[in-house]
Amino acid sequence: MKIVSLVPSLTEILFDFGLTSEEVVGRTKFCIHPKNKVQDVAIIGGTKNINIEKIKSLNPDIILANKEENVKEQVEELMQTHKVIVTHVETLEDNYYLLKNLGNLFNKKEIAQHFNLKIQEQFNFDKPKVKLKVAYLIWKDPYMSIGRDTFIHHILQDIGFENFFANQKRYPSFELTDLAEADVIFLSSEPYPFKEKHVEELQKIYPNKIIKIVDGEAFSWYGTRIAHIGDYYQNLVSEILKSK
């Protein structure tokens, strides 16, 4: 079976399930995990600008896509000639069934269950008794955050925080003055590559707020990525609470 993955998270799942570059024949340039295995897989463009002709030349049996990360018209064009599975993951429950369904599809039921149990363990720690309001920034110029219908929103909730923009959908833009009532500001390492200089800039505006760069993959990559982050969530929550 030959597979083309149009999504970084899905590519990582395939290799974590034990598939090889003989089976995974195409990936996007953003599919970076696991590094030592994806390097042998042909690149078919980015998640938003896939090379359809190159994908067809690979003659895949299955193409894995995602409702949010890929362009609808491009996916629909591929559907005319290939079997395309379109995934949609917004919650941890969605993620559970994603792994379970892919485990069934590729005859990797046991390893899928292993990862689901390991992911569940990541959230088994004492959560804050009082939920802090967290503004999670994903972009600059304009500044953008995340609404209630995103995977990041649900991760924030599941580790004991409250999304400051929970009353909005998708990826709202805002002005820095809008963050006055937030308790904590997280600057994600992706998709915008926030650095310490950005923390310093915001700290001048809000000297009394906790402002911290966080691992964007830990919050936005669904699939098996959460199983690879160790005690990241627990340590992050502990650090924030100690800073209050």
C-alpha positions as CSV (number, residue, x, y, z in Angstrom):
1,M,0.0,0.0,0.0
2,K,1.3,3.4,-1.0
3,I,0.2,6.5,1.0
4,V,0.6,10.2,0.5
5,S,0.1,12.4,3.6
6,L,-0.8,16.1,3.2
7,V,-0.5,16.8,6.9
8,P,2.4,16.8,9.3
9,S,0.5,15.3,12.2
10,L,-0.8,12.5,10.0
11,T,2.7,11.8,8.6
12,E,4.0,11.4,12.1
13,I,1.2,9.0,13.0
14,L,2.0,6.7,10.1
15,F,5.7,6.3,11.1
16,D,4.8,6.0,14.8
17,F,2.5,3.1,13.7
18,G,5.5,1.4,12.2
19,L,5.0,2.2,8.5
20,T,8.1,2.9,6.4
21,S,9.1,5.1,3.5
22,E,8.2,2.2,1.2
23,E,4.6,2.8,2.2
24,V,4.6,6.5,2.9
25,V,5.7,7.8,-0.5
26,G,4.7,11.5,-0.3
27,R,4.6,14.2,2.4
28,T,4.6,18.0,2.7
29,K,7.6,20.1,3.4
30,F,6.2,20.7,6.9
31,C,6.2,17.0,7.7
32,I,9.3,17.1,9.9
33,H,8.6,14.2,12.4
34,P,10.2,11.7,12.7
35,K,13.2,13.5,11.1
36,N,15.3,10.4,10.5
37,K,12.4,8.7,8.5
38,V,10.6,11.5,6.7
39,Q,13.9,12.5,4.9
40,D,13.5,9.6,2.6
41,V,9.9,10.6,1.5
42,A,9.2,12.7,-1.5
43,I,8.0,16.2,-0.9
44,I,4.8,17.2,-2.7
45,G,4.6,20.8,-1.7
46,G,3.1,22.5,1.4
47,T,-0.2,21.9,3.1
48,K,-1.9,24.8,1.3
49,N,-0.2,24.4,-2.1
50,I,0.2,20.8,-2.9
51,N,1.6,19.6,-6.2
52,I,-1.3,17.6,-7.6
53,E,0.6,16.2,-10.6
54,K,3.5,15.0,-8.4
55,I,1.0,13.3,-6.1
56,K,-0.6,11.5,-9.0
57,S,2.8,10.5,-10.3
58,L,3.4,8.7,-7.0
59,N,0.3,6.6,-7.7
60,P,-0.9,6.4,-4.1
61,D,-3.5,4.0,-2.9
62,I,-4.6,6.4,-0.1
63,I,-4.2,10.1,0.4
64,L,-4.6,11.5,3.9
65,A,-5.8,15.0,4.2
66,N,-7.3,17.3,6.9
67,K,-10.4,19.6,6.7
68,E,-8.6,22.6,8.2
69,E,-5.1,22.2,7.0
70,N,-5.6,21.5,3.3
71,V,-7.4,23.5,0.6
72,K,-10.8,22.1,-0.2
73,E,-10.6,22.6,-4.0
74,Q,-7.2,20.8,-4.1
75,V,-8.5,17.9,-2.0
76,E,-11.7,17.6,-4.1
77,E,-9.6,17.4,-7.3
78,L,-7.6,14.5,-5.9
79,M,-10.8,12.8,-4.9
80,Q,-11.7,12.5,-8.6
81,T,-8.9,10.0,-9.2
82,H,-7.8,8.7,-5.8
83,K,-9.1,7.5,-2.5
84,V,-8.8,10.4,-0.1
85,I,-9.5,10.3,3.6
86,V,-10.3,13.7,5.1
87,T,-9.8,14.0,8.8
88,H,-11.1,16.6,11.3
89,V,-9.7,16.8,14.8
90,E,-10.9,19.5,17.3
91,T,-10.9,17.6,20.6
92,L,-9.0,14.9,22.4
93,E,-12.0,12.6,21.8
94,D,-11.6,13.3,18.0
95,N,-7.9,12.5,18.4
96,Y,-8.7,9.2,20.1
97,Y,-10.9,8.1,17.2
98,L,-8.5,9.4,14.6
99,L,-5.8,7.1,16.0
100,K,-8.3,4.2,16.5
101,N,-9.6,4.5,12.9
102,L,-6.2,4.8,11.4
103,G,-5.1,1.8,13.5
104,N,-7.9,-0.2,12.1
105,L,-7.2,1.0,8.5
106,F,-3.5,0.0,8.6
107,N,-3.9,-3.0,10.8
108,K,-2.1,-1.3,13.7
109,K,-4.8,-1.6,16.4
110,E,-2.6,-2.4,19.3
111,I,-0.1,0.4,18.7
112,A,-2.9,2.9,18.2
113,Q,-4.3,1.9,21.6
114,H,-0.9,2.2,23.1
115,F,-0.6,5.8,21.9
116,N,-4.1,6.6,23.0
117,L,-3.4,5.4,26.5
118,K,-0.1,7.3,26.6
119,I,-1.8,10.5,25.5
120,Q,-4.4,10.1,28.2
121,E,-1.7,9.8,30.8
122,Q,-0.3,13.2,29.8
123,F,-3.4,14.9,31.4
124,N,-3.3,12.9,34.7
125,F,-2.0,15.6,37.0
126,D,-3.4,18.1,39.5
127,K,-5.0,21.1,37.6
128,P,-5.2,24.6,38.9
129,K,-8.1,25.1,41.4
130,V,-8.8,28.5,39.8
131,K,-8.6,28.7,36.0
132,L,-6.3,31.4,34.7
133,K,-7.4,33.2,31.6
134,V,-4.8,32.5,28.9
135,A,-4.4,34.5,25.7
136,Y,-2.7,32.1,23.2
137,L,-1.0,34.1,20.4
138,I,-0.4,32.3,17.1
139,W,0.5,35.3,14.8
140,K,1.8,38.8,14.7
141,D,0.9,41.6,12.2
142,P,-1.9,41.3,12.8
143,Y,-2.0,39.7,16.2
144,M,-4.1,36.6,16.2
145,S,-5.3,34.1,18.8
146,I,-7.5,31.0,18.9
147,G,-11.3,30.5,19.4
148,R,-13.3,27.8,21.0
149,D,-13.5,25.6,17.9
150,T,-9.8,24.8,17.7
151,F,-7.7,21.9,19.0
152,I,-5.5,24.4,20.9
153,H,-8.6,25.7,22.8
154,H,-9.4,22.2,24.0
155,I,-5.8,21.5,25.0
156,L,-5.8,24.7,27.1
157,Q,-9.0,23.6,28.8
158,D,-7.7,20.0,29.4
159,I,-4.6,21.2,31.2
160,G,-6.6,23.5,33.5
161,F,-6.6,27.0,31.8
162,E,-9.4,29.1,30.3
163,N,-9.1,30.4,26.8
164,F,-9.3,34.2,26.9
165,F,-10.9,34.2,23.5
166,A,-13.3,31.4,24.2
167,N,-16.3,33.6,23.1
168,Q,-14.9,33.7,19.5
169,K,-14.4,31.2,16.8
170,R,-11.4,30.1,14.7
171,Y,-8.5,32.6,14.7
172,P,-9.6,36.0,15.9
173,S,-7.4,39.1,15.3
174,F,-7.1,41.7,18.1
175,E,-5.2,44.7,19.4
176,L,-2.7,44.3,22.3
177,T,-4.8,46.6,24.4
178,D,-7.5,43.9,24.3
179,L,-5.4,41.7,26.5
180,A,-5.7,43.8,29.6
181,E,-7.9,41.3,31.4
182,A,-5.9,38.2,30.5
183,D,-4.0,36.6,33.4
184,V,-1.4,34.9,31.2
185,I,-0.1,35.4,27.6
186,F,1.3,32.4,25.7
187,L,3.4,33.1,22.6
188,S,3.4,30.0,20.4
189,S,6.6,28.8,18.7
190,E,4.5,28.2,15.6
191,P,3.1,29.0,13.1
192,Y,4.6,32.5,13.9
193,P,8.1,32.0,15.3
194,F,7.7,34.1,18.5
195,K,11.0,34.7,20.3
196,E,12.2,36.2,23.6
197,K,12.4,39.6,22.0
198,H,8.6,39.4,21.5
199,V,8.2,38.5,25.2
200,E,10.2,41.6,26.1
201,E,8.1,43.8,23.8
202,L,4.9,42.7,25.4
203,Q,6.3,42.8,28.9
204,K,6.9,46.6,28.5
205,I,3.1,46.9,27.8
206,Y,2.1,44.5,30.5
207,P,4.9,44.4,33.1
208,N,2.8,42.5,35.7
209,K,1.6,39.7,33.4
210,I,3.1,36.2,32.9
211,I,4.2,36.1,29.3
212,K,5.8,33.0,28.1
213,I,6.8,31.2,24.8
214,V,5.3,27.8,24.6
215,D,5.8,24.8,22.4
216,G,3.4,25.2,19.5
217,E,3.6,21.5,18.6
218,A,2.4,20.5,22.1
219,F,-0.7,22.5,21.6
220,S,-1.6,22.3,17.9
221,W,-0.2,19.0,16.7
222,Y,-2.9,16.3,17.1
223,G,-2.2,12.6,16.5
224,T,0.7,11.0,18.3
225,R,2.8,14.2,19.0
226,I,1.3,14.6,22.5
227,A,2.8,11.2,23.4
228,H,6.3,12.5,22.7
229,I,6.3,15.6,24.9
230,G,7.0,14.0,28.3
231,D,5.9,16.0,31.3
232,Y,5.6,19.3,29.3
233,Y,2.0,20.1,30.3
234,Q,2.5,19.3,34.0
235,N,5.8,21.3,34.1
236,L,4.2,24.3,32.3
237,V,1.2,24.4,34.6
238,S,3.5,24.1,37.6
239,E,5.7,26.9,36.3
240,I,2.8,29.3,35.7
241,L,1.3,28.7,39.1
242,K,4.6,29.3,40.9
243,S,4.9,32.6,39.0
244,K,1.5,33.8,40.2
